[in-house]
Amino acid sequence: MNPQTLKLLRDTAIFEQLTDDQLARIGERLINLEFEPGDLVFREGAPGRYICFIIEGDLEVLKETDDGKRIPIATLRGGHSVGEMSIIDGLTCSATVIAQSPARVLALTREDFDLLVDDEPRLGAEIFRGISRLLSMSLRKTSADLAAARAR
């Protein structure tokens, strides 16, 4: 694995507790994907096929309202990940993600994620802990945002 990929993984919140050796084993299973502005990365309601680790570029996360309007809820940049929820729960994508600029990501497919967890249970447990931490932080932020909005 090249030093840039190792640094990217090391700087990703999900993997912050992992060793370089563990990161290298994950890196063996990653694929490089490139997106142009306007390209669809994930579509809300579609099956979640992979988790993406953003190398460069901006990805906009949009949530669809009941009347079909897409509301931007976040912009993700290098060092962030997206697609964790559907990899964990097996459900469909909870939001649409569109490239806002030329973007490169490293992707770990659901199949490779499952193989990694099966082949290396300890490493799988560490990845699950990292994803759980990330989702917990997101839920705490969402709860605080909801409380602030209701207080207005």
Backbone hydrogen bonds, N-H to C=O, Kabsch-Sander energy under -0.5 kcal/mol:
donor,donor_aa,acceptor,acceptor_aa,energy
6,L,2,N,-2.2
7,K,3,P,-2.5
8,L,4,Q,-2.4
9,L,5,T,-2.6
10,R,6,L,-2.5
11,D,7,K,-2.1
12,T,9,L,-1.3
13,A,79,G,-0.6
15,F,12,T,-1.6
16,E,13,A,-1.1
18,L,15,F,-2.1
23,L,19,T,-2.5
24,A,20,D,-2.3
25,R,21,D,-1.7
26,I,22,Q,-1.8
27,G,23,L,-2.9
28,E,24,A,-1.4
29,R,26,I,-2.0
30,L,27,G,-1.1
31,I,107,A,-2.3
33,L,105,V,-2.8
35,F,103,A,-3.0
38,G,99,A,-3.4
39,D,36,E,-2.6
41,V,39,D,-0.5
41,V,97,V,-3.1
42,F,97,V,-1.5
45,G,93,C,-2.6
46,A,43,R,-2.5
48,G,91,L,-0.7
49,R,47,P,-0.7
51,I,108,L,-2.1
52,C,82,V,-3.2
53,F,106,L,-2.9
54,I,52,C,-0.5
54,I,80,H,-2.5
55,I,104,R,-2.7
56,E,104,R,-1.7
59,L,76,L,-2.6
60,E,98,I,-3.2
61,V,74,A,-3.2
62,L,60,E,-0.5
62,L,96,T,-3.4
63,K,71,I,-2.6
65,T,69,K,-3.0
68,G,65,T,-2.1
71,I,63,K,-3.0
71,I,69,K,-0.6
73,I,61,V,-3.1
74,A,61,V,-1.3
76,L,59,L,-3.3
79,G,54,I,-2.4
80,H,77,R,-2.0
82,V,52,C,-2.0
87,I,83,G,-1.1
88,I,84,E,-2.0
89,D,85,M,-3.1
90,G,86,S,-1.3
93,C,46,A,-3.2
96,T,62,L,-2.8
97,V,42,F,-2.4
98,I,60,E,-2.4
99,A,39,D,-2.5
100,Q,58,D,-3.2
101,S,58,D,-1.0
103,A,35,F,-2.8
104,R,56,E,-2.2
105,V,33,L,-2.6
106,L,53,F,-2.5
107,A,31,I,-3.1
108,L,51,I,-2.4
109,T,107,A,-0.6
110,R,49,R,-2.6
113,F,109,T,-2.7
114,D,110,R,-2.7
115,L,111,E,-2.4
116,L,112,D,-2.6
117,V,113,F,-2.3
118,D,114,D,-2.5
119,D,115,L,-3.2
120,E,116,L,-2.4
124,G,120,E,-2.9
125,A,121,P,-2.6
126,E,122,R,-1.9
127,I,123,L,-2.3
128,F,124,G,-2.6
129,R,125,A,-2.3
130,G,126,E,-2.3
131,I,127,I,-2.7
132,S,128,F,-2.7
133,R,129,R,-2.6
134,L,130,G,-2.2
135,L,131,I,-2.9
136,S,132,S,-2.5
137,M,133,R,-2.5
138,S,134,L,-2.2
139,L,135,L,-2.4
140,R,136,S,-2.4
141,K,137,M,-2.2
142,T,138,S,-2.6
143,S,139,L,-2.6
144,A,140,R,-2.2
145,D,141,K,-2.7
146,L,142,T,-2.6
147,A,143,S,-2.4
148,A,144,A,-2.4
149,A,145,D,-2.4
150,R,146,L,-2.2
151,A,147,A,-1.5
152,R,148,A,-0.7
152,R,149,A,-0.6
